Amino acid sequence: MLAWLVFAIVPQGLGQTYQGKQLVKSELLADTNAIVAGKPFTAGLLLRMAPGWHTYWKFSGDAGLPTELKWKLPPGWKIGEIQWPIPLKTVDPGDIETYGYEDEVLLVQEITPSQKLDVSSVKISAEASWLVCEKICIPGSATLQLDLPISTTAQQANGELFERYRRLLPQNWPQANVATASWARAGSDLRLKVTSATLAKYPSVDFFPVPDEGTVVGHPSTESRDQNQISFRIPIESSGKNLSSMAGLVVFAQEPNGVDRAAWRVTTTPAVSAARPVPVRGVFTFLFFGFLGGLILNLMPCVLPVISLKIFGFVQQAGQSRQKILRSGIAFTIGIFAWFIAIALILIALKSAGRDVTWGGFQFTNAYFVLALSVIVLVFALNLFGVFEISLPQTMTSGLLSSTDRKDDLGSFFQGVFATVLATPCTAPFLGTALGFAFTQSAVIILAMFAAIAAGMSAPYLFLSAQPAWLRFLPRPGPWMVHVKQFMGFLLLATLLFLLYVLGAQRGLEGAIWASCFLLVIAIACWMKGAFVLPTASVAKRSIVLVLMLLLLLGSGIYFIGDKFQSTKMASADLQLQGGWQPFTPDRLQGELDQGRTVFVDFTAAWCLTCKFNEANVLESAQVRDAFQRHGIVKLKADWTNGDPVITKLLRHFGRPGVPLYVLYPGKNEEPIVFPELLSKGTLLEKVESVGRTVASQ
């Protein structure tokens, strides 16, 4: 608990400068020089971006996040919605389509003061947050204030700026004699047909979608254009309801992203049953995939460091009563379910908040989570070595856990949680497909999917508990178990070395060193607890030692973690690549494809043991390396160790919840080939040779 307290007080910050240059200058403005009671006025957030950088529209597209503005107004005041100017549409390398603003943007809202104002001036403030991107993305935020006097009359202020951006606001859909629109549903696509003589005068006409929450939309395109009629195709990748239409903008100009661009708002119509819901049979198929993925998860490389702990638990139970063994197995199963359900609820909350949700160890992209897990693994290892005993408070021991059986059940529960936590960096076969489907569905299906995965992972242990006769094949308990228990501690230390390797990949060598210093202090505190905090020691002695432990943990935590570790920068994977691999960027991928080259992209992370297993046994094998070199295939590595948002979007684009992901791009205008999570030499070499023959014939 003391270690968790240290992580809770670590300061968190957002960088908004890059190479000494201010990326965004923010300011609150109003279109009036004074406030009149009850009279609406307009206020706006002005963002000025550095050249080449951009922020995002309310629907950002395949990447990015919209700007947010939270006002703090006096009681009785009202505020309207953000009025978003018509954005620019950009297509980045890798077919990443986004909507946003370059150079400058003013986001305005109408504010209505209360009818009675008893003060001479008013100070209103707002918390603004945005994401500004070029080749990298940096989040920014600011708390801004606006001071205005109270008066009976008011004059216009900042007139030219507000008028310029009012002209960029979309207009309502015109009368039927100017334009008509009709929607149709064709399979998984929406069709919007617009008839207008006005639009016929503009060479560039496009549709910018504004999908509802839970709807994932592809890239809209112009399907046909004939005189006064234009037809748009809007692919629907997934939706939480039956869609018959979609809100958005019909944007028209003399050229794409022209300064003369204008737009008409398209509103939605009531949903009809034209869309085809996912069949119940299809849902159960994916749930079965989730069950299989959870079952196979027990055999994945990331579980190997902890599977011995589970086996050791069965060895301890050999010879005990059948009822006790079953109860212990059920407690272990509940521990597995508890972790998976907790993760499902967190992901549902993030999805509801509009965040991209992923699996494949999304929590391992946070260095502080890895550090906290390192502390837990070290403490458990020291406990197995006998350095100290994990004891519960006396009140709990004498009450809820008065019997040894209940203590064992609680231990089995936490063993299930602990084993599952260490297993989450993996994406087993079937698991990626199942979770990729679930993340596009409702909260109920997401919850059901994680329950299916938990059932699959816990099934072998629950089965062994229900059939204890199988345990007769295990050796009988005896003094040898003390040595095995200590050996298990070394296996946990091996897991700790892996976690430190992950920290080094995330925060560099310096970050791993400062984390190791903090872990050393944790070990000293555990030794103090085992050596001096004993039932036979006096109350005064135990109190003094506990105070010293507290000071030691807090002091080292604040210094090593809050200061040194927190100040380390994210490590760049570019300098660690060998074997002909190059760091992935959308620009590099597009550049290689433009030159007619075949490209293989490895989506990986330092904490993903499945990725490391595939790399060591397949990608770095002599046969595969020779095939890549012989066919001139460019190898790019997309490192997701720190949760790169661009890579997150691409994972979502391919319907994968996390790493590993392997994609072979045969050419610029050809469909990419996606490989399964667990690679095999035969499958990879077959596809490489097939692509090589096709390229040679062309």
Secondary structure, 3 states (H helix, E strand, C coil): CHHHHHHHCCCCCCCCEECCEECEEEEEEECECCECCCCCEEEEEEEEECCCCEEEEEEEECCCCCCEEEEECCCCCEECCCECCCCEEEEECCCEEEEEEECEEEEEEEEECCCCCCCCEEEEEEEEEEEEECCCEEEEEEEEEEEEEECCCCCECCHHHHHHHHCCCCECCCCCCCCEEEEEEECCEEEEEEECCCHHHCCEEEEEECCCCCCEECCCEEEEEECCEEEEEEEEEECCCCCCCCCEEEEEECCCCCCCCEEEEECCCCCCCCCCCCCHHHHHHHHHHHHHHHHHHCCCHHHHHHHHHHHHHHHHHCCCCHHHHHHHHHHHHHHHHHHHHHHHHHHHHHHHCCCCCCCCCHHHHCHHHHHHHHHHHHHHHHHHHCCCCCCCCHHHHHCCCCCHHHHHHHHHHHHHHHHHHHHCCCCCCCHHHHHHHHCCCCHHHHHHHHHHHHHHHHHHHHHHHHCHHHHHHCCCCCCHHHHHHHHHHHHHHHHHHHHHHHHHHHHHHHHHHHHHHHHHHHHHHHHHHHHHCCCCCCHHHHHHHHHHHHHHHHHHHHHHHHHHHHHCCCCCHHHHCCCCEEECCHHHHHHHHHCCCCEEEEEECCCCHHHHHHHHHHHCCHHHHHHHHHCCCEEEEEECCCCCHHHHHHHHHCCCCCCCEEEEECCCCCCCEEECCCCCHHHHHHHHHHHHHHHHHC
